[in-house]
Amino acid sequence: MDSRQTFLDTDFSKAFAGFTLPGFDVEAALASQRKNIEALTQANQLAVEGVQAVARRQVEIAREAIDEVSTVLRDIVQPTAPEERIAKQAELLKQTFERSLANTRELALMLAKANTEAFDVVAKRVAQGFEEIRDEAKKRVTK
């Protein structure tokens, strides 16, 4: 095997060519396993893409926060009455808290969506696998 060749690139049908077990369809088993690996690969890709999207969004949120801090610092150094400054700071704290909650909710939903998409791929393949087993069992009964 070439050092650049991966496990997924291996053609197991050639390795098991001519190998027979009474009542066992090697080709069907290999095809099923190939589908399993493809489904897991797809689920993994969806999970990675979801994590990358969350990371990109976190960077955006951090940039927004830095911009907001710059604005707040400019406002704080402006001469104003103490009562006005306290009211302004209280409003800024409220806005910051609400924005933080919204950002956390958004990130949680993004992760949940990515997890659901990945899980759905695996769940669909599991269901297909059970159908394949059922169909194979029906073939054996009718023989």
C-alpha positions as CSV (number, residue, x, y, z in Angstrom):
1,M,0.0,0.0,0.0
2,D,1.3,3.4,-1.0
3,S,2.1,5.5,2.1
4,R,-0.3,8.2,0.9
5,Q,-3.2,5.7,0.5
6,T,-5.7,5.7,3.3
7,F,-7.8,2.9,4.8
8,L,-10.8,4.4,3.0
9,D,-9.0,4.1,-0.4
10,T,-8.5,0.3,0.1
11,D,-10.6,-1.8,-2.2
12,F,-11.6,-4.6,0.1
13,S,-13.6,-6.3,-2.6
14,K,-10.3,-7.2,-4.3
15,A,-8.9,-8.5,-1.1
16,F,-11.8,-10.8,-0.5
17,A,-12.4,-11.7,-4.1
18,G,-13.3,-15.4,-4.3
19,F,-13.8,-15.6,-0.6
20,T,-17.2,-17.2,0.2
21,L,-19.0,-18.2,3.2
22,P,-22.2,-20.1,2.8
23,G,-25.2,-17.9,3.4
24,F,-23.1,-14.7,3.7
25,D,-22.9,-12.1,1.0
26,V,-19.4,-10.6,1.3
27,E,-20.0,-8.0,-1.3
28,A,-23.2,-6.8,0.4
29,A,-21.4,-6.6,3.8
30,L,-18.5,-4.6,2.2
31,A,-21.0,-2.3,0.5
32,S,-22.8,-1.8,3.8
33,Q,-19.5,-1.0,5.6
34,R,-18.5,1.4,2.9
35,K,-21.8,3.2,3.3
36,N,-21.2,3.3,7.1
37,I,-17.8,4.9,6.6
38,E,-19.2,7.4,4.1
39,A,-22.0,8.4,6.6
40,L,-19.5,8.8,9.5
41,T,-17.3,10.9,7.2
42,Q,-20.2,13.1,6.2
43,A,-21.3,13.4,9.9
44,N,-17.8,14.3,10.9
45,Q,-17.5,16.9,8.1
46,L,-20.8,18.5,9.2
47,A,-19.6,18.6,12.8
48,V,-16.3,20.2,11.8
49,E,-18.1,22.8,9.7
50,G,-20.4,23.6,12.6
51,V,-17.5,24.1,15.0
52,Q,-15.8,26.3,12.4
53,A,-18.9,28.4,12.0
54,V,-19.1,28.9,15.7
55,A,-15.5,29.8,15.9
56,R,-15.9,32.4,13.1
57,R,-19.0,33.8,14.9
58,Q,-17.0,34.0,18.2
59,V,-14.3,36.0,16.4
60,E,-17.0,38.4,15.0
61,I,-18.5,38.8,18.5
62,A,-15.0,39.6,20.0
63,R,-14.5,42.2,17.3
64,E,-17.9,43.8,18.0
65,A,-17.0,43.8,21.7
66,I,-13.7,45.5,21.1
67,D,-15.5,48.2,19.0
68,E,-18.0,48.7,21.7
69,V,-15.4,49.1,24.4
70,S,-13.7,51.7,22.3
71,T,-16.9,53.6,22.0
72,V,-17.7,53.3,25.7
73,L,-14.2,54.5,26.6
74,R,-14.7,57.6,24.4
75,D,-18.0,58.3,26.1
76,I,-16.6,57.8,29.6
77,V,-13.9,60.5,29.2
78,Q,-16.5,63.1,28.1
79,P,-17.2,65.5,30.9
80,T,-20.8,64.9,32.2
81,A,-22.7,65.2,35.5
82,P,-22.2,62.2,37.8
83,E,-25.9,61.3,37.7
84,E,-25.8,61.2,33.9
85,R,-22.6,59.2,33.9
86,I,-24.1,56.6,36.3
87,A,-27.3,56.3,34.3
88,K,-25.4,55.9,31.0
89,Q,-23.1,53.2,32.6
90,A,-26.2,51.4,33.9
91,E,-27.7,51.4,30.5
92,L,-24.5,50.2,28.9
93,L,-24.3,47.3,31.4
94,K,-27.9,46.3,30.6
95,Q,-27.2,46.4,26.9
96,T,-24.0,44.4,27.3
97,F,-25.7,41.8,29.4
98,E,-28.6,41.4,26.9
99,R,-26.2,41.2,24.0
100,S,-24.1,38.6,25.8
101,L,-27.2,36.5,26.4
102,A,-28.3,36.9,22.7
103,N,-24.8,35.9,21.6
104,T,-24.7,32.9,23.9
105,R,-28.1,31.8,22.7
106,E,-27.0,32.2,19.0
107,L,-23.8,30.1,19.6
108,A,-25.8,27.4,21.4
109,L,-28.3,27.2,18.6
110,M,-25.5,27.0,16.0
111,L,-23.9,24.1,17.9
112,A,-27.2,22.4,18.3
113,K,-27.9,22.7,14.6
114,A,-24.5,21.3,13.7
115,N,-25.0,18.4,16.1
116,T,-28.5,17.6,14.8
117,E,-27.3,17.6,11.2
118,A,-24.4,15.3,12.0
119,F,-26.7,13.0,14.2
120,D,-29.3,12.9,11.4
121,V,-26.8,11.5,8.9
122,V,-25.8,8.8,11.3
123,A,-29.4,8.0,12.3
124,K,-30.4,7.8,8.6
125,R,-27.5,5.4,7.9
126,V,-28.4,3.2,11.0
127,A,-32.0,3.0,9.7
128,Q,-30.7,2.0,6.2
129,G,-28.5,-0.6,7.8
130,F,-31.5,-2.2,9.6
131,E,-33.3,-2.2,6.3
132,E,-30.4,-3.9,4.6
133,I,-30.3,-6.5,7.4
134,R,-34.1,-7.0,7.0
135,D,-33.8,-7.3,3.2
136,E,-31.0,-9.8,3.5
137,A,-33.0,-11.9,6.0
138,K,-35.9,-11.9,3.6
139,K,-33.7,-13.2,0.8
140,R,-32.5,-16.0,3.0
141,V,-36.1,-17.0,4.0
142,T,-37.2,-17.1,0.4
143,K,-34.3,-19.3,-0.7
